[in-house]
């Protein structure tokens, strides 16, 4: 499947592709979600170095619900790195990443969380029903999973500060 075909099929199964680096840490998924160039892969690599976390995918994760819990799964759409592992785990945190002058957790409203995550979902934006479905899915996700904003420096020190909030 191409990424475009996948984006059309998954929502019909109550799954969607999220533009995020997926790190497997202590049996759970951490998803670093942000626009391209923000530092998702860099943060994933820092977690691999500093905490022996496993980078499942540096660019995309499949988000799905199973037995009432949200999970992340590896996605074959890998971006530049080619990193893709077939690991599914419960989502522990979604970290909405932004670059900052220091490592700081940023307080976000529910609306801001939904807006920022929806903007990073892969789907046919011309299909109004699909868009409504994705927004509803993201709203459910945000209500079920802890989502935090994190402004951070491009340095391994970002791991230690973020870990305090996990």
Residue pairs with C-beta under 8 A, 6 or more apart in sequence:
1 9
1 76
3 17
3 60
3 77
3 122
4 124
6 17
6 75
6 77
6 122
7 16
7 17
7 122
7 123
7 124
8 123
8 124
8 130
10 16
10 17
10 62
11 123
11 130
11 133
11 134
11 137
13 64
14 64
14 65
14 137
15 62
15 63
15 64
16 62
16 63
16 121
16 122
16 123
16 134
16 137
17 60
17 61
17 62
17 63
17 75
17 77
17 121
17 122
17 123
18 31
18 33
18 60
18 61
18 62
18 63
18 72
18 117
18 120
18 121
18 122
19 33
19 34
19 35
19 36
19 59
19 60
19 120
19 121
19 122
20 31
20 32
20 33
20 34
20 40
20 59
20 60
20 61
20 72
20 94
20 120
21 31
21 32
21 40
21 41
21 43
21 44
21 55
21 57
21 58
21 59
22 29
22 30
22 31
22 44
22 55
22 56
22 57
22 60
22 61
22 72
22 74
22 75
23 29
23 30
23 31
23 32
23 44
23 47
23 48
23 53
23 54
23 55
23 56
24 30
24 53
24 54
24 55
24 56
24 85
24 87
24 89
25 47
25 51
25 53
25 54
25 92
27 89
27 90
28 89
28 90
28 91
28 92
29 56
29 61
29 71
29 72
29 89
29 90
29 91
29 92
30 47
30 53
30 92
30 93
30 95
30 166
31 61
31 72
31 91
31 93
31 94
31 95
32 39
32 40
32 43
32 44
32 95
32 97
33 40
33 94
33 95
33 96
33 97
33 116
33 117
33 120
34 40
34 96
34 97
34 98
34 120
35 119
35 120
38 97
38 98
38 99
39 97
39 99
39 152
39 154
40 58
40 59
40 97
41 58
41 59
41 79
41 81
42 154
43 95
43 97
43 152
43 158
43 159
44 53
44 55
44 58
45 55
46 155
46 156
46 158
46 159
47 53
47 55
47 159
48 54
48 55
49 156
50 156
50 159
50 160
51 159
51 163
54 85
54 87
55 83
55 85
56 72
56 74
56 83
56 84
56 85
56 87
57 74
57 75
57 78
57 79
57 83
57 84
57 85
58 78
58 79
58 80
58 81
58 83
59 75
59 77
59 78
59 79
59 80
59 81
60 75
60 77
60 78
60 79
60 122
61 72
61 73
61 74
61 75
62 72
62 73
62 74
62 75
63 70
63 71
63 72
63 73
63 91
63 137
63 141
64 70
64 71
64 73
65 71
65 140
69 90
69 144
70 90
70 91
70 141
70 144
70 145
71 88
71 89
71 90
71 91
72 88
72 89
72 91
73 86
73 87
73 88
74 84
74 85
74 86
74 87
74 88
75 84
76 84
77 122
78 84
91 141
91 145
92 145
92 146
92 166
93 145
93 146
93 147
93 148
93 166
94 117
94 141
94 145
94 146
94 147
94 148
95 147
95 148
95 149
95 150
95 162
96 106
96 108
96 113
96 116
96 117
96 147
96 148
96 149
96 150
97 150
97 152
98 106
98 149
98 150
98 151
98 152
99 151
99 152
99 153
99 154
100 151
100 152
100 153
101 151
101 153
102 151
102 152
102 153
103 150
103 151
103 152
103 153
103 157
103 158
103 161
103 162
104 150
104 151
104 152
104 161
105 148
105 149
105 150
105 162
105 165
106 148
106 149
106 150
106 151
107 149
108 116
108 147
108 148
108 149
110 142
112 149
113 142
113 147
114 135
114 138
114 139
114 142
117 138
117 141
117 142
117 147
118 134
118 135
118 138
121 134
121 138
123 130
123 131
123 134
124 130
125 131
148 165
150 158
150 162
150 165
152 158
152 161
152 162
